[in-house]
Amino acid sequence: MPLPDLIEIVPLDTTPEAEITVPGSKSLTNRALLLAALAKGDVTLEGALWSEDTQVMVEGLRRLGYAIEVRPDPCEPGNRTLGVTGLGQAIPPGGTAEQPLELFVGNAGTAARFLTAFLCLGQGVYRLAGVPRMHERPQAALLGALRELGYLINSADDKLPITIHGTGPSAGSCRVNIGESSQFASALLLSAGLGQWQVGIDGERGAASPYVAMTTGLIEAFPSSGGCLAIEPDASGGSYFWAAGHILAADGGRPVTVARWPSCGWQIDADFPAKLPLTGALSRRDDLGDSIMTAITIAPLAKRPVRFTDLGRLRIQECERVEALRNGLAKCGAAVVEDGDTLDISPGALHGATIETHNDHRIAMCFATLGLKVPGIRIKNPACVRKTFPTFFQKLGSPAPRGLGATLLDEQGNRLEPDRLAAD
């Protein structure tokens, strides 16, 4: 049974003692899927996220001709064990100019960008398209770099939909600016080995960008001749539960923890617990990745004003996230001042409100977390969490210690049992 169109979160009366498991990293799963396709042998990905974003990557690779076996994960219902038969340099061929091979990427930026570079290494014509919001998201810097390498890519406005004329590996060099998205560089680096490309990276810290560093680290560690790779839990998804424990604990303790918390340094959001309680200033560029949205949402509950800087990239993701966060908090009574790509948030009393999620999974999860403390928070279109965390609301509503034991209501005020809370 699908999630209702609206869910109300009832604040918890007591602080739960819980250790939550969260699904695998979306960023690592989609990178690993592409590297597994390029491997010279069978690769098993354990703990791989199974969500809308990773499913479109799996289906895209299957449509190209890759064999991918999907098995349940006994430790986490939001994960799967994926068995990928790598084909090495044999990128499956595309179609013709008249009949391109069509691939759908939804609103998955990783799938859209990674496949764009990957398909240049095939032979034939491929067409990538997604949902309307994906057609608004930037792609120009990546397309420019691939054209610099000699590939023909047709697009009306340097955004999706695009038509890629694959001509195989072609040694060369290019530069890419990642001011709008580090995924541009990651897309090139994932395929650079086979493509024989030399990639220069400009903007937003260049090769030191956290997600670029994740890509290079994964490439170095990947079993490219076949083998097994364990995907670590998603730190961005785990931030909601660290935040929940923080705002619910009266003594500053940590009653809620996340199991198997990442420690290898690949995910910038693994630093989130160390940022609690919130300091006076946090930067999206330097301090946190997607979890800065979690910090922004709980900032009105902090004991001091907090300034959030370098938020520009949030404006061109699943929705205009700076605006969505500011408006949602303002509806709850928060004092929020927007100045360029900076938000200044002051402590203050909050009240309930109905939150428009703009079909953005992170807006839904951020404000649902706030609802564990603030009465009357109602989340519209909660099923949008299927993009990266389909079991999120189940973990809010399941009994401790595996969940938070919260009460979640539908629009008529009926309590939703945990088995009704999966965003399938």
C-alpha positions in Angstrom: 0.0 0.0 0.0 1.5 3.4 -1.0 2.3 6.1 1.5 -0.6 8.7 1.9 -0.3 12.1 0.3 0.4 13.7 3.7 2.0 12.5 6.9 2.0 14.3 10.3 4.8 13.6 12.7 3.9 13.5 16.4 6.7 14.7 18.6 8.3 12.1 20.9 7.5 12.4 24.7 10.7 10.6 25.7 14.1 10.3 24.1 14.5 6.8 22.6 17.6 4.7 23.0 18.2 3.5 19.5 20.9 2.3 17.1 19.6 2.8 13.6 20.8 1.1 10.4 20.7 3.2 7.3 20.9 2.1 3.7 24.0 2.2 1.6 25.5 5.4 0.1 23.8 6.4 -3.1 26.9 8.2 -4.2 29.0 5.1 -3.7 26.5 2.7 -5.1 26.1 4.5 -8.4 29.8 5.0 -8.8 30.4 1.3 -8.0 27.8 0.1 -10.5 29.6 1.9 -13.3 33.0 0.6 -12.2 31.5 -2.9 -12.0 30.3 -2.6 -15.6 33.8 -1.7 -16.6 35.4 -4.5 -14.6 37.0 -7.6 -16.2 34.9 -10.1 -14.3 32.0 -10.6 -11.9 31.7 -8.0 -9.1 29.4 -8.4 -6.1 28.3 -5.1 -4.4 27.2 -5.8 -0.8 25.1 -3.2 1.1 24.2 -1.4 -2.1 21.4 1.1 -1.8 18.1 0.1 -3.5 16.2 3.3 -4.2 14.8 5.2 -7.1 18.2 6.7 -8.0 20.1 3.4 -8.0 17.3 1.5 -9.7 17.4 3.9 -12.7 21.2 3.2 -12.9 20.6 -0.5 -12.7 17.9 -0.4 -15.3 20.0 1.8 -17.6 22.9 -0.7 -17.5 20.5 -3.6 -18.0 19.0 -1.8 -21.1 22.5 -1.5 -22.4 23.0 -5.3 -22.1 24.7 -5.7 -18.7 23.7 -8.7 -16.6 22.9 -7.5 -13.0 21.5 -9.9 -10.4 19.6 -8.3 -7.5 19.3 -10.2 -4.1 17.9 -9.1 -0.8 20.1 -7.8 2.0 19.4 -9.6 5.3 20.8 -6.7 7.3 18.9 -3.8 5.8 15.6 -3.8 3.9 16.7 -0.6 2.0 19.7 -2.4 0.5 20.4 -5.1 -2.0 23.3 -7.3 -2.9 24.1 -6.7 -6.6 25.9 -9.1 -8.8 27.3 -7.4 -11.9 28.9 -9.1 -14.9 31.6 -6.7 -16.0 32.4 -6.5 -19.7 35.6 -4.6 -19.5 36.2 -2.6 -22.7 33.2 -4.1 -24.5 30.7 -1.2 -24.0 27.5 -2.4 -25.6 26.6 -0.7 -28.8 23.9 2.0 -29.2 21.4 2.6 -32.0 21.4 4.8 -35.1 20.8 8.5 -35.6 17.3 7.6 -36.7 16.7 5.2 -33.8 19.0 5.9 -30.8 19.1 3.6 -27.9 16.9 5.4 -25.3 17.9 5.5 -21.6 15.8 7.1 -18.8 17.6 8.6 -15.8 14.7 10.1 -13.8 16.0 12.9 -11.6 19.2 11.1 -10.7 22.1 13.4 -11.3 24.6 10.7 -10.8 23.0 8.4 -13.4 22.6 11.3 -15.9 26.2 12.6 -15.6 28.0 9.2 -15.2 26.2 7.6 -18.1 26.8 10.6 -20.3 30.6 10.1 -20.2 30.4 6.3 -20.2 28.3 6.2 -23.3 30.9 8.1 -25.3 33.0 5.0 -25.0 30.5 2.8 -26.9 29.8 2.7 -30.6 26.5 4.1 -31.9 23.9 6.6 -30.8 22.4 6.9 -27.4 19.7 9.3 -26.1 19.5 10.2 -22.4 16.3 11.8 -20.9 14.8 12.2 -17.5 12.0 13.9 -15.6 11.3 17.6 -16.3 13.4 18.8 -13.3 16.4 16.8 -14.6 16.0 18.6 -17.9 16.5 21.9 -16.0 19.6 20.8 -14.1 23.1 21.8 -15.4 25.1 19.6 -17.7 27.0 22.1 -19.9 30.4 21.9 -18.3 30.4 18.1 -18.7 29.3 18.3 -22.3 31.9 20.9 -23.0 34.7 18.6 -21.6 33.5 15.6 -23.6 33.4 17.7 -26.8 36.9 18.9 -26.0 37.8 15.2 -26.1 36.3 15.0 -29.6 32.9 13.5 -28.9 29.7 14.6 -30.6 26.8 15.3 -28.3 23.6 17.0 -29.4 21.5 19.1 -27.1 19.2 22.0 -27.6 20.4 23.9 -24.5 23.3 21.9 -23.1 20.9 20.1 -20.8 19.0 16.8 -21.0 17.6 15.4 -23.2 20.9 14.7 -25.1 22.0 12.5 -28.0 25.4 11.0 -27.6 27.3 9.7 -30.6 29.6 7.1 -29.1 32.9 6.5 -30.9 34.9 4.5 -28.3 38.0 5.4 -26.4 40.0 8.3 -27.7 43.1 9.4 -25.8 43.1 13.1 -25.0 42.9 15.8 -22.4 40.2 18.1 -21.1 39.3 20.5 -18.3 36.0 20.7 -16.5 34.7 23.3 -14.1 32.7 21.8 -11.1 31.3 25.0 -9.8 27.8 23.7 -10.4 28.4 20.0 -9.7 31.3 17.8 -8.7 29.5 15.0 -10.6 30.9 16.4 -13.8 34.5 15.5 -12.7 33.4 12.2 -11.3 31.7 11.2 -14.5 34.9 11.9 -16.5 37.2 10.2 -13.9 35.0 7.0 -13.7 35.5 6.5 -17.5 38.9 8.0 -17.9 40.8 4.8 -17.5 39.1 3.1 -20.5 38.8 6.4 -22.4 42.5 7.2 -21.9 41.5 10.7 -20.8 43.6 13.2 -18.8 41.1 15.3 -16.8 41.9 18.7 -15.3 39.5 20.0 -12.7 38.7 23.7 -11.9 36.4 25.4 -9.4 34.9 24.4 -6.0 38.3 23.1 -4.7 39.1 21.2 -7.8 40.5 17.7 -7.3 40.2 18.2 -3.5 36.4 18.4 -3.7 35.1 15.8 -1.3 33.0 13.9 -3.9 35.8 14.0 -6.4 38.1 12.5 -3.7 35.4 9.9 -3.1 35.6 8.9 -6.7 39.3 8.7 -6.9 39.4 6.7 -3.7 36.8 4.3 -4.9 38.6 3.8 -8.3 41.8 2.9 -6.4 40.1 0.5 -4.1 37.8 -1.1 -6.6 38.2 -4.8 -7.6 38.5 -4.1 -11.3 39.4 -7.7 -12.2 36.3 -9.0 -10.3 35.6 -9.6 -6.6 33.5 -8.1 -3.8 33.0 -4.5 -2.5 31.1 -3.5 0.6 29.2 -0.2 0.2 29.3 1.8 3.5 26.1 3.3 5.0 24.9 6.6 3.6 26.2 9.4 5.9 23.8 12.0 4.5 20.9 9.7 5.4 22.3 9.0 8.8 22.5 12.7 9.6 18.7 12.8 10.3 19.0 10.3 13.1 22.1 12.0 14.7 20.1 15.2 14.5 17.0 13.6 16.0 18.9 12.3 19.0 20.6 15.7 19.4 17.3 17.7 19.5 15.6 15.2 21.7 18.3 14.8 24.3 17.9 17.3 27.1 21.4 16.7 28.5 23.4 17.0 25.2 23.9 13.2 25.1 23.7 10.9 22.1 20.9 8.5 22.8 20.5 7.8 19.1 23.4 6.4 17.1 23.8 5.0 13.6 25.3 1.6 13.1 28.5 1.0 11.2 29.1 4.7 10.8 31.5 5.4 7.9 35.1 5.9 8.9 37.2 5.7 5.7 36.9 9.4 4.9 35.1 9.1 1.6 31.9 10.8 2.7 32.1 14.4 3.8 28.8 14.0 5.7 30.5 11.4 8.0 31.6 14.6 9.9 28.0 15.5 10.8 28.0 14.1 14.4 31.1 16.2 15.1 29.3 19.4 14.1 26.7 18.9 17.0 25.9 21.1 18.8 25.9 23.5 15.9 28.8 26.0 15.8 28.4 29.6 14.8 29.1 29.0 11.1 29.0 26.1 8.7 30.0 26.0 5.0 28.5 23.6 2.5 31.7 23.8 0.5 34.1 23.2 3.4 32.3 21.5 6.3 29.3 19.4 5.1 27.7 18.1 2.0 24.0 17.3 1.7 23.7 17.1 5.5 24.1 20.8 5.8 20.4 20.8 5.0 19.8 18.8 8.1 21.8 21.3 10.1 19.9 24.2 8.6 16.5 22.7 9.6 17.4 22.1 13.3 19.3 25.4 13.6 16.3 27.3 15.1 16.6 24.9 18.1 20.2 25.7 18.7 21.4 27.9 21.6 23.0 30.5 19.4 22.6 32.0 15.9 24.1 30.0 13.1 25.3 31.2 9.7 25.3 28.8 6.8 27.5 29.8 3.8 28.3 28.7 0.3 24.8 27.4 -0.4 24.6 28.3 -4.1 24.9 24.7 -5.4 21.7 23.8 -3.4 19.7 26.0 -5.7 20.2 23.8 -8.8 19.6 20.3 -7.4 16.4 18.4 -6.9 14.6 21.7 -6.2 15.7 25.2 -5.3 16.7 24.0 -1.9 17.7 27.3 -0.3 14.3 28.8 -1.1 12.5 25.6 0.1 14.4 25.5 3.4 13.9 29.2 4.0 10.2 29.1 3.2 9.6 25.9 5.2 11.3 27.2 8.3 9.6 30.6 8.0 6.2 28.8 7.9 7.3 27.2 11.2 8.0 30.6 12.8 11.8 30.6 12.5 13.8 33.7 12.1 15.7 33.2 8.8 17.6 35.9 6.8 18.8 35.1 3.3 21.7 37.1 1.9 23.0 35.8 -1.4 24.0 32.2 -0.8 24.0 32.6 3.0 21.3 31.9 5.5 21.4 33.3 9.0 19.2 31.5 11.5 18.4 32.6 15.0 17.1 30.5 17.9 13.4 30.8 18.6 10.1 29.1 19.3 8.6 27.1 16.5 5.2 25.9 15.6 3.7 23.3 13.2 3.1 23.9 9.5 2.4 21.9 6.3 5.7 21.5 4.4 5.8 21.6 0.6 8.5 19.1 -0.3 8.8 20.1 -4.0 9.3 16.3 -4.7 12.6 16.6 -2.9 13.5 13.7 -0.7 15.9 15.8 1.5 13.3 18.5 2.2 10.9 15.7 3.3 13.4 14.0 5.6 14.8 17.3 7.1 11.4 18.6 8.2 10.2 15.2 9.3 13.2 15.2 11.7 12.2 18.6 13.0 8.7 17.2 13.5 10.0 14.8 16.2 10.5 17.9 18.4 8.0 20.5 17.0 4.2 19.7 17.2 2.1 19.9 14.0 4.7 19.3 11.3 3.0 17.8 8.3 4.9 16.5 5.2 3.3 16.6 1.8 4.3 14.0 -0.8 6.3 11.9 1.7 6.8 9.2 -0.8 9.5 11.4 -2.5 12.0 9.8 -0.1 12.0 6.8 -2.4 14.7 8.6 -4.3 17.4 7.7 -1.8 15.9 6.4 1.4 12.6 4.4 0.9 12.6 3.0 4.5 13.1 6.4 6.1 9.6 6.8 7.6 9.6 3.1 8.6 12.6 3.8 10.8 10.9 6.8 12.4 7.9 4.7 13.2 9.4 1.4 14.1 9.9 0.6 17.8 13.3 1.2 19.4 16.1 0.1 19.4 15.8 -0.4 15.6 13.6 2.7 15.1 12.6 5.8 16.9 9.1 4.7 17.9 7.5 7.9 16.7 3.8 8.1 15.9 3.0 9.1 12.3 -0.6 10.1 11.2 -2.3 10.3 7.9 -4.4 13.3 6.8 -7.4 11.9 8.7 -5.5 11.5 11.9 -5.2 7.7 11.7 -2.0 6.2 13.0 0.2 4.6 10.4 1.8 1.3 11.3 5.4 0.7 10.3 4.3 -1.7 7.5 2.4 1.2 5.9 5.4 3.5 5.9 7.7 2.2 3.1 8.0 4.4 0.1 7.8 1.7 -2.6 
